[in-house]
């Protein structure tokens, strides 16, 4: 059985010859820049090829996760509205300034019904590693939402063709050594957090349910064409961010106000035969049962304390195989900062907990950080493979 077969069957809920062993490595900056500083940090395709090469060299079942090479326009996926494409009714004026390690993009968007303003920041954490955030959100009231719903540009046909070419090149390079996932623009609630202030978002479903429902409609519909482009291009799974409506909200709130919208988006993906991986990298334990109603084929990454609140063994006993779990070795406090002995011991306990009730995939809980010792990564993979048999 090759790695591609092993991962795809596991995702379908089947127990295979062994637990798939993989790594979460971002296709930009962080660990891959540590390994390959000679590659330009914005040459995402070459970096993705190196992610594949590195996982293969360790004997991993490769799970390559495309993100930055597909994120255009950035506003759809990383924050804000689209300030990169003009139309007759969507005129953009942008000022770009630098402040220390920050590249600040301030945009004013004029429409026939009013003006939207936003500020988007790219921060250089180190040479070659960038993080992004919309620091001033464009939707400040319901009128702003109406403007965005009416006038924000739709996905272009050129974008769809570009996505198809990029994904096909990576899949051809990957072959049977693993699977390819693409990060979509998040579930509707995650996407909403990119255009509206969090402090308002976390109460809006109670304070103004009509406005909230309209917001969820917008943050779902604005992403569907992009999601469809990824599916049509042949991506094996869709990676759906679900960390913003985390377990701290509680299961009753999540199930009543948020889950119906998340499930509708998940259904859109999976009704086309493409599995969805729902990603909550924070507090998760209160929602373990709720995710059975969500319908996603896979939930990840069950981050342990202190990154999250996951008790993997307890979660596996609750799930009972109703969805596949990807989890969940701490990439910061263990893989980056721990000793080799700690890595070996935690990897053993994690894989034993994960595989006791059905199909399981073991990986680093989230993307490997810069300055992660290569030896720790190697011992994680080696130990997992040694203990992967069911």
Buried (B, 14 or more C-beta within 10 A) or exposed (E): EEBBBBBBBBBEBEBBEBBBBBBBBBBBBBBBBBBBEEBEBEBBBBBBBBBBBBBBEBEBBBBBBBBBBBBBBBBBBBBBBBBBBBEEBBBBEEEEEEEEEEBBBBBBBBBEEEEBBBBBBBBBEBEBBBEBBBBBBBBBEEEBBBBBBEBBBEBEEEBBEBBBEBBEBBBEBBEEBBBBBBBBBBBBBBBBBBBBEEEBBBEBBEEBEEBBBBBBBBBBEBBBBBBBBBBBBBBBBBBBBBBBBBBBBEBEBBBEBBBBBBBBBBBBBBEEEBBBBBBBBBBBBBBBBBBBBBBBBBBBBBBBEEBBBBBBBEBBEBBEEBBBBBBBBBBBBBBBBBEBEBBBBBBBBBBEBBBEBBBBBBBBBBBBBBEBBEEBBBBBBBBBBEBBEE
